[in-house]
Amino acid sequence: MNNPLVSVLMPCYNVEKYVEESMNSILSQTYTKLQIIAIDDCSTDNTADILDRLAKQDSRILVVRNDRNLKLIKTLNKGISLCNGEFVARMDADDISLPSRIEKEVEFLTQNTDHDIVSTQFYAFRSDKPNKYYRHHSPLHDDELRGYMLFKSGICHPAVMIRKRVFKELGLKFEEEYLHVEDYALWSEAIYKTKIANVKEPLLLYRVHESQVSSLNEDLQAENKKKVFKIHCRHLGLPQDREFIDLYSSVAESVPLYSSFEYLDKCEEFMCSLIRKNNEHPFCNAAYLDRMLSFHWLRLCANSRLGLKVLKRLKASPLYKEKNYSSRDFAILYTKCTFKLKYKKSFIYKLVFR
């Protein structure tokens, strides 16, 4: 493995509680050829003082201060322009990178020159329960991630490493149009231009707390996620009108917009059309897509609030694949159908915008 420079980009805004622990997790990486760009976005707490102190202790840290509060997207794009490394590693100022994260990402990109983006699996934890971890799994390989990305982001943003050419040569950047889902939008454009992957090990501890942007802007996040779906529609030749995007979103969220068999029929036809398109012009692993859509179909029926009568419709569909489902899946299905339960987002759902 060669030893390229890695630029670690860490935007910071009012993170005095977490930034030192986060920064130390980068300083203690087993891979040491780092340029660390910490951008203070006009914090009103002690974030700037902490960064200055840390920079005096380690010359790899460059502290940059915005003249005005630019918010995350503009700060990210500004930071990318300051990165000198062949690889740009993202880091959030409230998360913790495990010691071998950078080393293993550099190793992957060095060995897989046809890939430009790599992230890792991660553990999520609540600030009020720091010793209880929730492991998150995303697909590892490019051909599966392409299917996964149709509905949700399979790349953990604060764990990602990106070749600088993604910005310089492929012309991608974080777009303000996709506020609060700007990372999902970038990965969604990227899969049509290059390859992406995940390292199989969890190499990041992702902190969840109430003051996070994702916790405070859930509704706007959901609306802007629909704009990301339009990216896939544009590339795959699908409609982009509001009615169709609402249908797309229903399937992605596994929650029908309307409680009716007619609407379930439309959801089924959309999913079957994805399979047909992939068979005609492959864009992802066919077996993975079939399996993923079979789960979405089961959950759409479970969340339909149509009662037990939906079970016949469920099993009549070509999307129904009994071998894919666990006893737990069926227990949830029958419970929801029996009591016509309304869907409620779980903690993990909110965490990864499912």
N, C-alpha and C positions, 0 to 999 in steps of 0.2 A: 504493500500500500504506500502510495506517495504521501506527502505531508502538506496538503494545500492549506492555505489560510482560510479559516472560517470566521465570518462576521456574524456575531450574535446580536440580534436587534431586539431591544427591550424598551418598549414605550412605558412610561411611568406617569401615573396621575393619582395623587393622594393615596399612596400605598405604604405609608410609614410603618404600618403594622407588619408588612410582609416582605418588603423589598430587600432587606438585608439577607434574609434566609434564601430568597430566590436568587439573588446575585451570588451568594456564596456557593450555591449548588452549581453554578456555571464556573466559578473560579476553581472549584475542586474537581472539575472534569478530568478524566484520565487522558483526554486529548487536550493538549495545551496550546497549540498554535492558533490563538484566538484574538480577534479584535472584537471588543464588546462595546456596542454603541447603546448607551442608556439615554433616552430622550425624555427629559422632564417637561411635561405639557402644562406648565404654569401651575404646579401643585400649590395648594394653600396650607399644607401641613409641613412636616419636617422631611419630606421625601428628598428634596434637593440637598439638604445638609447631609443626609445619610449617604447619598450618592457621591458627594464631594469627598467625604471621609473615606469611602471605599476606594475611590479613584486614586487617592494619595497612597493607598496601601498596595495598589496593583496597577502598573502602567498600561496594562492591556485595556483598561476601562477608559472610554472617552465619554464624558458627560456633555450632552448638548441640551440647551434650554430653548424652548420655543418662545418667541417674543409675545405671542398670544396663544390662547388655548385653541389648538387646531383640531382637537378630537382625534380619535384613533386612526381613521383612514388616511387623512392627510399626514399625520405623524408617521405612519407606516411607509407611505410613499417617499416622504422626505428622508426617512432613515435608510431606505433601500438605496437612494442616491448617494449616501455616505458610506455604504458598505464597499470595502476594497477586496473582500474575500471572493474566492471562486464559488464558495457556497455561502448562502445566507441562512442562518438558523434563527428561528423565531423563539422568543421566550417571553412569557407574561410575568409581570412583576409580583404576582401573588401565587405563582406555582413553583414547583420544585422539580428540577431535572435530576434524575438518578445518575450516578457518577460516570457510567459508560455510555450515556445517551449519544453525545457528540461523536465519540469514537466509532460507535456502531453505525451511525448514519453516514459518516464519511466513508467507512468501509463499504457500505452498500452502494453508494453512488460511484465510488471509485471502481468497483467491480461490475457495476451495471450501467455502462455508459449510455445506454438507450433510455434510461430513466432520468427524469429531471427533478422529481419531487418524491421525498420519502418522509414518512412520519413513523410513529410507533403506537403500539397499544398503550393504555394508560390506566392508572388507578384514580378514581375520583374520591374525594373526601370532603366532609363538611367541616367548616372552621370550628363548630361547636362539638364535633366528634372526630378529633384529629387522628385517632387510632383505629377508626373503622373505615376500611377501604372497600370501594365498589369497583371491580375490574370491568373495564369496557372492552368489547371485542369488535373489531372491524375486519373486513377481508384483508388479506395480505397481498394478493397478487393483482396486477393491473387488470386482467381480463374480468375478474370478479368485481373489483372496485368500480369499473365502468358501469356495471349493472346496479350496484349499491348506490352510486352517485345519482341515479335517476330520481331517487326519493329523499336522500339524506346525505349529509357530509360524512365521508369515510376517512377523512384526514383530520387528525387532531392539530388544530392550528398552533397552539403554543409548544408543540413537540415537533413541528415540521422543519425540514431542511430542504432548501431549494437552490438549484444551480442559478447563478446570476444570469445565465443566458435566457431564462424564462422571462425576465424583465427586459433585457437588452435586445435579444434576438427575436423572441416570440411576441414581444410587445404587450405582455400582460401586466396588469397592475390591479391594485385594490380600488374598486369603483364605489363612489359615494351613493350611486343609485341603489346599491345593495346594502344599505346601512344595517348593521347588526348581523348580516349574513354575508359580508364581503368576502370572507374566506371561502365559504361554500361556492360562491359565484366564481371566484378565481379558479378553484379546483375543477369546477364544472366546465369552464372554458378550456382548461389545460388538458383534460382527458381527450379532447379532439385534436390536440397538437403534439402530445408527447405521452410518456408513460409515467405512472405513479405507483407507489407501493407503500406498504407498512412493514416495519420490522416486527417480528412476532412477539418480542418481549415488551412488557410494559415498562417504559423508561421515563415516565413523567407522573408526578403526583399533581392532579388537577384539583385546585381548591374551589369549593363552592361556598359562596356567602351571599347574603342578601343585597349587598351594595354592588354586585356585579351588573354590568350592562345587560347581560342576557337575562338576568332575573328581573330587571326593571322595565324591559322593553319587549315583553313576550308577544304582545299583539302586533306591533310594528314588525317584529321579526317574522311572524307568521305571514304577514302580507308581502314582505319583501322576499320571502322564500318562494312565493309564487312567481316572482320575477326571475328567479333562478330556474324554475321549471321551464320558463320560456326559452332559456338558453338551450336546453335539451330539445325542446320542440323545434327550434330553429335548425338545429343540426340534424335532427332525425326526420324532418319534413312533416311534423305534426301541426295541427291547428294551434293558434295562439290567442283566440278570442277568449273573453272573460269566462264564458260558460264552460269552455273546454278546460281552461286552467283551474277553475273551481273543481271540476271533476277530477282532474289530475291530482289536485291537492287532497281531495277526499281519499283517493287511492293511496297516496303517499302517507297520509296520516292514519289510514285504515279506519276512517270514521265517515260513513256516508253523510253527505250534506242533507239529504232527505231520507226519511224513513219510509221507503217504498220499494217494492219489488222492481218497479220500472227503473228506479235509480240504480239498484244493484245490477240490473241488466247492462246499463250504460258503463258501470265500473268494470264489469266483466269484459265487455267488448273492448274497452280501452286496453286492459291488460293483455287480452288475446292479440290485439293489434301490435303490441310491443313484441310479443313472441314471433308473430309473423314477420315483422320488419327485421328482427334479428336473424331469423332464418334466411331471409332474402339477401340482406346485406349485414353480415355479422358486425356488431359493435361491442359485444361482451360475451362472456362464457354462457352458452345456451343452457347448460344444466343448472348453472347457478341462477340464471334469470328465472327459469321455470320454478325452481325451489323457492326463491324469494317471493315470486308472485303467488305461489300457492299459500304462503303464510299470510300475505296481504288479503287474499280472498277469504281465508278462514276468519281473520280478524274483522274484516268488513262485515261479514255475516254476523259475527258475535256482537258487533257494535251497532247493528241495524235497528235494534229495538222492535223487531218484527215478531218476537216470541219464538216458540218452538217450531212454528210452521216454516221458519227460514231454513231449517235443517234439510228439508227435501231439496230446496233450491241450491243449498251449499253443495250437496253431494252430486247433483246433476251436472255440475259444471266441469269442463275439462281441466279447470284450474285446481280442482280438488284432488289432492295427493295424500291419501291417508298415511302412507309410509313416512311422510315428513313430519307428522304431528306426534307430540308426546302425550302422555296421559294428563299432564298438567294443562296442555293446550285444550284438550277436550273438556277437562273439568271447568276451565274458565268459560269455554264456549257454552256449555249446558247451563252453567250458573247465570251467565249474562242473558241467555235466551229465555230461561225460565222466569226471571224477574224483570226482563226488559230493562236492564241496567243501562244508565247513561254512561258514556265513556268519561273517565277521569284520568288526567295525565299523572303519571307517577313521577317521582323524583328523578329517576334515570331518564325518563322521556324528556323532561324539561331540560335536563343537563345536555343532551345531545340533539335536541330539537326534533324528536321523533313524533 
